[in-house]
């Protein structure tokens, strides 16, 4: 296998690329935690119809990620590179739909099953999901090519984790500020005074996040360098049919270690959606701010200990934190004890959740790197360009199916009169521990190759 000097991202290019996480995750986090409340409690759309829209866009987005991954892998490099142009191809549609989703027709007060509103929500949200799948698949699949040393990938992972924490805090903080000025937070339908305030300010926040996403995606485009394609005349992909996109998924599926990683990602994705939908915004924001301290702790642990073991322990902490909520089932707890248990539980859960990218990003890139390095037909860059999109496409598919499942899971349990049932809400919270435990079991079964950086690391 022929390989030139490894490429790395440093300085402005490192910051410019990493900001893509903040710009793309910020609007998604905002939509994930507030869109449901916006459509159900202000626009007056039936909760089941909103849940169907959530699940449909996630599944379609997941399928789109697979197709786009293979299409990008097989694109012939041009003047601006191979993957970079796709960032700009999907950006206009993503920008328009990210804004439109906050301007639906309101449902009549006596008809929460109003079809025009439901159709608008489904169509706009699905189109937005498809365009986001293109942009984010390109963004993530660039990593193994742009950053080819493990130390550099760890720096990117650390920045990505920090930006994800920042995105969650900002995305939750601004709606809380809006809610704090409402004359009656319990009456927020569009025909109420409080609803009118939400209809004015929430879309403005959505617009600002969309603009920021465009700016950061443009920075990613300018920060990556794909000139190496021009220096390798053998990097000419073969044409393939769209149906072959799914056949190409057999490449990463046959990689047993990678398959374990994405299955774990599925269960983690389930929990991310549960947390986003069920934790009260103010409590999530406060706990999220305190949990940033855990990010620093996990970062220090990662420097000293094996990455897979550290990842397993991180997930195990989330398991224990989730099961602490079992005390709420018994009831009759004092306010002080309830608050203490809540803080301990969700600080552990959210603190571990924010740290996941510290481990998953370099492990994923390492497995893709190892898979390309095992090929001997051509140069390393050629092999990397063939499989990167397939690997990250399958990862995006698995990570997206998790939230889709969680949306249906929550919608089925909390339908009708069960929306405010404290016992059922507590049981759903406890399910976090079960799903994290499953992720823990799969992570523990991953075996990195003997030549991997993390297998030979001096600990």
C-alpha positions as CSV (number, residue, x, y, z in Angstrom):
1,X,0.0,0.0,0.0
2,X,1.5,3.3,-1.1
3,X,0.8,6.2,1.2
4,X,2.2,9.8,1.1
5,X,2.9,11.9,4.2
6,X,-0.2,11.9,6.4
7,X,-2.4,15.0,6.1
8,X,-3.5,17.0,9.1
9,X,-5.7,20.0,9.9
10,X,-4.1,22.8,11.9
11,X,-4.8,26.4,12.8
12,X,-7.6,28.2,10.8
13,X,-8.2,25.0,8.8
14,X,-8.7,23.0,11.9
15,X,-11.1,25.5,13.4
16,X,-12.9,26.1,10.2
17,X,-13.6,22.4,9.7
18,X,-14.6,21.8,13.3
19,X,-17.0,24.7,13.3
20,X,-19.1,22.6,10.8
21,X,-20.3,20.6,13.8
22,X,-21.5,23.7,15.6
23,X,-23.2,25.2,12.5
24,X,-25.0,22.0,11.5
25,X,-25.8,20.6,15.0
26,X,-27.2,23.9,16.4
27,X,-30.2,24.1,14.1
28,X,-30.8,20.4,14.5
29,X,-30.7,20.5,18.2
30,X,-33.0,23.5,18.3
31,X,-35.5,21.7,16.1
32,X,-35.1,18.4,18.0
33,X,-35.9,19.9,21.4
34,X,-38.5,22.6,20.5
35,X,-40.1,21.7,17.1
36,X,-42.4,19.1,18.8
37,X,-43.5,21.7,21.4
38,X,-43.9,24.4,18.8
39,X,-46.2,22.3,16.5
40,X,-48.2,20.6,19.2
41,X,-48.7,23.3,21.8
42,X,-48.6,26.5,19.7
43,X,-49.5,25.5,16.1
44,X,-52.1,23.0,17.5
45,X,-51.1,20.0,15.4
46,X,-51.9,16.6,16.8
47,X,-49.0,15.0,18.6
48,X,-49.3,11.7,16.7
49,X,-49.0,13.5,13.4
50,X,-46.0,15.4,14.6
51,X,-44.4,12.1,15.7
52,X,-45.1,10.5,12.3
53,X,-43.3,13.4,10.7
54,X,-40.3,13.1,13.0
55,X,-40.0,9.4,12.3
56,X,-40.6,9.7,8.5
57,X,-38.0,12.4,8.0
58,X,-35.4,10.5,10.1
59,X,-35.9,7.2,8.1
60,X,-35.8,9.0,4.7
61,X,-32.8,11.0,5.8
62,X,-31.1,7.8,6.8
63,X,-31.7,6.1,3.5
64,X,-30.6,9.3,1.7
65,X,-27.3,9.3,3.7
66,X,-26.5,5.8,2.3
67,X,-27.2,6.8,-1.3
68,X,-25.3,10.1,-1.0
69,X,-22.4,8.4,0.6
70,X,-21.8,6.0,-2.3
71,X,-22.6,8.7,-4.9
72,X,-20.0,11.0,-3.4
73,X,-17.5,8.1,-3.2
74,X,-17.9,7.5,-6.9
75,X,-17.8,11.1,-8.1
76,X,-15.0,12.0,-10.4
77,X,-12.7,14.7,-8.8
78,X,-13.1,18.1,-10.4
79,X,-11.7,21.6,-10.1
80,X,-13.0,22.0,-6.6
81,X,-12.3,18.5,-5.5
82,X,-14.4,15.4,-5.0
83,X,-16.5,15.9,-1.8
84,X,-16.3,19.7,-1.3
85,X,-18.8,20.7,-4.1
86,X,-21.6,18.6,-2.5
87,X,-21.4,20.9,0.6
88,X,-22.7,23.7,-1.5
89,X,-25.1,21.6,-3.6
90,X,-27.3,20.8,-0.6
91,X,-26.9,24.1,1.2
92,X,-29.5,26.3,-0.5
93,X,-32.3,23.7,0.0
94,X,-31.3,23.1,3.6
95,X,-31.3,26.8,4.3
96,X,-34.7,27.4,2.8
97,X,-36.4,24.5,4.5
98,X,-34.7,25.2,7.9
99,X,-36.5,28.5,7.8
100,X,-39.8,27.4,6.3
101,X,-40.3,24.7,9.0
102,X,-41.0,27.5,11.5
103,X,-43.7,29.2,9.3
104,X,-46.5,26.6,9.0
105,X,-50.2,27.3,8.5
106,X,-51.8,27.2,11.9
107,X,-54.4,24.5,12.7
108,X,-57.9,25.7,13.5
109,X,-58.6,25.8,17.2
110,X,-61.2,23.0,16.8
111,X,-59.2,20.8,14.4
112,X,-55.7,19.5,15.5
113,X,-55.8,17.0,12.6
114,X,-55.8,19.8,10.0
115,X,-54.3,18.2,6.9
116,X,-52.7,21.3,5.3
117,X,-50.6,21.8,8.4
118,X,-49.6,18.2,8.7
119,X,-48.7,18.0,4.9
120,X,-46.7,21.2,5.2
121,X,-44.8,19.8,8.1
122,X,-44.1,16.4,6.6
123,X,-43.0,17.7,3.2
124,X,-40.8,20.5,4.4
125,X,-39.2,18.4,7.2
126,X,-38.5,15.5,4.8
127,X,-36.9,17.8,2.2
128,X,-34.8,19.4,4.9
129,X,-33.7,16.0,6.2
130,X,-32.6,14.9,2.7
131,X,-30.5,18.0,2.1
132,X,-29.0,17.7,5.6
133,X,-28.1,14.1,4.9
134,X,-26.1,15.2,1.9
135,X,-24.2,17.9,3.7
136,X,-23.5,16.0,6.9
137,X,-22.5,12.8,5.1
138,X,-20.0,14.8,3.0
139,X,-18.8,16.7,6.1
140,X,-18.1,13.5,8.2
141,X,-16.7,11.4,5.4
142,X,-14.1,14.0,4.7
143,X,-12.4,13.4,8.1
144,X,-10.4,10.2,7.3
145,X,-9.0,12.0,4.2
146,X,-8.3,15.4,5.7
147,X,-7.0,14.2,9.0
148,X,-4.8,11.1,8.8
149,X,-3.0,11.0,12.1
150,X,-4.8,9.9,15.3
151,X,-3.5,12.7,17.4
152,X,-5.0,15.2,14.9
153,X,-8.3,13.3,14.9
154,X,-8.4,13.5,18.7
155,X,-8.0,17.2,18.5
156,X,-10.9,17.4,16.1
157,X,-13.0,15.1,18.3
158,X,-12.3,17.4,21.3
159,X,-13.4,20.5,19.4
160,X,-16.5,18.7,18.0
161,X,-17.5,17.6,21.6
162,X,-17.0,21.2,22.8
163,X,-19.1,22.6,20.0
164,X,-21.9,20.0,20.6
165,X,-22.0,21.1,24.2
166,X,-22.2,24.7,23.1
167,X,-24.9,24.0,20.5
168,X,-27.1,22.2,23.1
169,X,-26.7,25.1,25.6
170,X,-27.5,27.8,23.1
171,X,-30.3,25.9,21.4
172,X,-32.0,25.4,24.8
173,X,-31.2,28.7,26.3
174,X,-32.9,31.0,23.8
175,X,-36.3,29.3,23.9
176,X,-36.1,29.4,27.7
177,X,-35.6,33.2,27.5
178,X,-38.6,33.5,25.2
179,X,-40.7,31.4,27.6
180,X,-39.6,33.5,30.5
181,X,-41.4,36.6,29.1
182,X,-44.6,34.8,28.3
183,X,-47.6,36.3,30.2
184,X,-49.1,32.7,30.6
185,X,-46.6,29.8,29.8
186,X,-49.5,27.3,30.2
187,X,-51.5,28.9,27.3
188,X,-49.3,29.1,24.3
189,X,-51.7,28.3,21.4
190,X,-51.3,30.6,18.4
191,X,-54.6,32.4,19.3
192,X,-53.4,33.3,22.8
193,X,-51.1,36.3,23.6
194,X,-48.3,33.9,24.7
195,X,-48.6,32.0,21.5
196,X,-48.3,35.2,19.4
197,X,-45.0,35.9,21.2
198,X,-43.7,32.4,20.4
199,X,-44.8,32.7,16.8
200,X,-42.8,35.9,16.5
201,X,-39.5,35.1,18.3
202,X,-39.0,31.3,17.7
203,X,-38.9,31.6,13.9
204,X,-36.4,34.5,14.3
205,X,-34.2,32.1,16.3
206,X,-34.6,29.5,13.6
207,X,-33.5,32.0,10.9
208,X,-30.5,33.1,12.9
209,X,-29.4,29.4,13.4
210,X,-29.9,28.7,9.7
211,X,-27.7,31.7,8.7
212,X,-25.0,30.6,11.1
213,X,-25.2,27.1,9.5
214,X,-24.6,28.5,6.1
215,X,-21.6,30.5,7.3
216,X,-20.0,27.6,9.0
217,X,-20.6,25.2,6.1
218,X,-19.0,27.8,3.8
219,X,-16.0,27.8,6.2
220,X,-15.8,24.1,6.0
221,X,-15.7,24.3,2.2
222,X,-12.8,26.8,2.4
223,X,-10.9,24.9,5.1
224,X,-10.6,21.5,3.4
225,X,-8.1,20.9,0.7
226,X,-8.7,18.2,-1.9
227,X,-5.9,19.1,-4.3
228,X,-4.4,15.6,-3.5
229,X,-6.9,14.2,-6.0
230,X,-5.3,16.1,-8.8
231,X,-2.0,14.6,-7.9
232,X,-3.2,11.0,-8.3
233,X,-4.4,10.1,-11.8
234,X,-5.6,6.6,-10.6
235,X,-8.4,8.1,-8.5
236,X,-11.0,7.8,-11.2
237,X,-14.1,6.1,-9.8
238,X,-16.2,3.6,-11.8
239,X,-19.8,4.5,-12.7
240,X,-22.4,2.7,-10.8
241,X,-26.2,2.5,-10.6
242,X,-28.1,4.0,-7.7
243,X,-29.3,0.5,-6.6
244,X,-25.6,-0.4,-6.2
245,X,-25.5,2.1,-3.3
246,X,-27.2,-0.4,-1.0
247,X,-25.0,-3.3,-2.3
248,X,-21.9,-1.2,-1.3
249,X,-23.2,-1.2,2.3
250,X,-21.9,-4.8,2.4
251,X,-18.4,-3.4,2.7
252,X,-18.8,-1.8,6.1
253,X,-21.4,-4.4,7.2
254,X,-18.7,-7.1,6.7
255,X,-16.4,-5.2,9.0
256,X,-17.5,-6.8,12.3
257,X,-15.9,-4.2,14.5
258,X,-17.5,-1.3,12.6
259,X,-20.9,-3.1,12.7
260,X,-20.7,-3.3,16.5
261,X,-19.8,0.4,16.7
262,X,-22.8,1.5,14.6
263,X,-25.2,-0.8,16.5
264,X,-24.0,0.8,19.7
265,X,-24.6,4.2,17.9
266,X,-28.2,3.1,17.2
267,X,-28.9,2.6,20.9
268,X,-27.1,5.8,21.8
269,X,-29.2,7.6,19.2
270,X,-32.4,6.3,20.8
271,X,-31.4,7.8,24.1
272,X,-30.4,11.2,22.5
273,X,-33.9,11.5,21.2
274,X,-35.5,10.5,24.5
275,X,-33.5,13.0,26.3
276,X,-34.3,15.7,23.8
277,X,-38.0,15.1,23.9
278,X,-38.6,14.5,27.6
279,X,-36.2,16.5,29.7
280,X,-37.7,19.9,30.5
281,X,-35.7,22.7,28.7
282,X,-34.7,24.6,31.8
283,X,-33.6,21.5,33.6
284,X,-31.8,20.3,30.6
285,X,-30.0,23.6,30.2
286,X,-28.9,23.8,33.8
287,X,-27.7,20.2,33.9
288,X,-26.1,20.6,30.5
289,X,-24.1,23.5,31.8
290,X,-22.9,21.6,34.8
291,X,-22.2,18.5,32.7
292,X,-19.7,20.4,30.6
293,X,-17.3,19.7,33.6
294,X,-17.6,16.0,32.8
295,X,-16.4,16.7,29.3
296,X,-13.2,18.0,30.7
297,X,-12.8,15.0,33.0
298,X,-13.4,12.5,30.1
299,X,-10.9,14.3,27.9
300,X,-8.2,13.9,30.6
301,X,-9.1,10.2,31.0
302,X,-8.8,9.7,27.3
303,X,-5.2,10.9,27.4
304,X,-4.2,8.3,29.9
305,X,-6.3,5.2,29.2
306,X,-7.3,2.9,26.3
307,X,-9.9,4.6,24.2
308,X,-12.3,1.6,24.0
309,X,-12.2,1.0,27.7
310,X,-12.7,4.7,28.4
311,X,-15.7,4.7,26.0
312,X,-17.1,1.7,27.8
313,X,-16.7,3.3,31.2
314,X,-18.3,6.5,29.9
315,X,-21.4,4.6,28.7
316,X,-21.5,2.7,32.0
317,X,-21.6,5.9,34.0
318,X,-24.7,6.9,31.8
319,X,-26.2,3.5,32.6
320,X,-25.8,4.0,36.4
321,X,-27.1,7.6,36.1
322,X,-30.2,6.5,34.2
323,X,-31.1,3.8,36.7
324,X,-30.9,6.2,39.6
325,X,-34.3,7.5,38.4
326,X,-35.9,4.2,39.7
327,X,-36.3,6.0,43.1
328,X,-38.9,8.3,41.5
329,X,-41.2,5.3,40.9
330,X,-41.7,4.9,44.7
331,X,-42.8,8.5,45.1
332,X,-43.2,10.3,48.4
333,X,-39.7,11.7,48.1
334,X,-39.0,15.1,49.7
335,X,-38.3,17.9,47.3
336,X,-34.7,18.2,48.4
337,X,-34.1,14.4,47.9
338,X,-35.9,14.5,44.5
339,X,-33.8,17.4,43.3
340,X,-30.6,15.8,44.5
341,X,-31.3,12.5,42.7
342,X,-32.3,14.4,39.6
343,X,-29.1,16.4,39.5
344,X,-26.9,13.4,40.1
345,X,-28.8,11.3,37.5
346,X,-29.0,13.7,34.7
347,X,-25.6,15.3,35.2
348,X,-24.1,11.8,34.8
349,X,-26.3,11.1,31.8
350,X,-25.7,14.4,30.0
351,X,-22.1,14.6,31.0
352,X,-21.4,11.2,29.5
353,X,-23.5,12.0,26.4
354,X,-21.5,15.1,25.7
355,X,-18.3,13.1,25.9
356,X,-19.3,10.4,23.4
357,X,-17.9,12.2,20.4
358,X,-14.5,12.2,22.1
359,X,-14.4,8.5,21.6
360,X,-16.7,7.7,18.7
361,X,-15.1,10.1,16.2
362,X,-11.5,8.8,16.4
363,X,-12.6,5.2,16.7
364,X,-14.8,5.5,13.6
365,X,-12.0,7.2,11.6
366,X,-9.5,4.6,12.9
367,X,-11.7,1.7,11.7
368,X,-12.2,3.3,8.2
369,X,-8.4,4.0,8.1
370,X,-7.7,0.3,9.0
371,X,-10.1,-1.0,6.4
372,X,-8.5,1.1,3.6
373,X,-5.0,0.2,4.7
374,X,-5.9,-3.5,4.4
375,X,-6.5,-3.1,0.7
376,X,-3.5,-3.6,-1.6
377,X,-4.9,-3.0,-5.0
378,X,-4.0,0.7,-5.2
379,X,-2.8,3.6,-3.1
380,X,-4.2,4.4,0.3
381,X,-5.9,7.6,-0.9
382,X,-7.7,5.6,-3.7
383,X,-8.9,3.0,-1.3
384,X,-10.0,5.6,1.2
385,X,-12.0,7.5,-1.4
386,X,-13.8,4.3,-2.3
387,X,-15.1,3.3,1.1
388,X,-15.3,6.5,3.3
389,X,-18.7,7.5,2.1
390,X,-20.1,3.9,2.5
391,X,-18.8,3.7,6.0
392,X,-20.1,7.1,7.1
393,X,-23.3,6.6,5.2
394,X,-24.1,3.4,7.1
395,X,-23.1,5.1,10.3
396,X,-25.5,7.9,9.6
397,X,-28.2,5.4,8.7
398,X,-27.9,3.6,12.1
399,X,-27.6,6.8,14.1
400,X,-30.7,8.2,12.4
401,X,-32.8,5.1,12.9
402,X,-32.2,5.3,16.6
403,X,-34.0,8.7,17.0
404,X,-36.7,7.5,14.6
405,X,-37.4,4.5,16.8
406,X,-37.4,6.7,19.9
407,X,-39.9,9.1,18.4
408,X,-42.4,6.2,17.8
409,X,-41.6,4.7,21.1
410,X,-42.4,7.8,23.0
411,X,-45.4,8.7,20.8
412,X,-46.9,5.2,21.4
413,X,-46.5,5.4,25.2
414,X,-47.5,9.0,25.8
415,X,-50.5,9.2,23.5
416,X,-53.8,10.6,24.6
417,X,-54.3,11.0,28.3
418,X,-50.9,9.5,29.0
419,X,-49.1,12.7,28.0
420,X,-48.8,13.8,31.6
421,X,-48.6,10.4,33.3
422,X,-45.6,10.7,35.7
423,X,-45.2,6.9,36.1
424,X,-44.9,6.4,32.3
425,X,-42.5,9.3,31.9
426,X,-40.3,7.9,34.6
427,X,-40.3,4.5,33.0
428,X,-39.3,6.0,29.7
429,X,-36.4,7.8,31.5
430,X,-35.4,4.4,33.0
431,X,-35.3,2.9,29.5
432,X,-32.2,5.1,28.9
433,X,-30.3,2.8,31.2
434,X,-31.4,-0.3,29.2
435,X,-30.4,1.2,25.8
436,X,-27.1,2.5,27.1
437,X,-26.4,-0.9,28.6
438,X,-26.9,-2.5,25.2
439,X,-24.5,0.1,23.7
440,X,-22.0,-0.8,26.4
441,X,-22.1,-4.5,25.5
442,X,-21.4,-3.8,21.8
443,X,-18.6,-1.4,22.5
444,X,-17.0,-4.0,24.7
445,X,-16.9,-6.5,21.9
446,X,-14.9,-4.2,19.5
447,X,-11.4,-5.4,18.8
448,X,-9.0,-2.9,17.1
449,X,-6.4,-4.3,14.7
450,X,-2.9,-4.9,16.1
451,X,-1.5,-2.3,13.8
452,X,-4.0,0.3,15.0
453,X,-2.7,3.4,16.7
454,X,-4.9,2.7,19.7
455,X,-3.6,-0.8,20.0
456,X,0.0,0.3,20.1
457,X,-0.5,3.4,22.2
458,X,1.9,3.9,25.1
459,X,-0.5,4.1,28.1
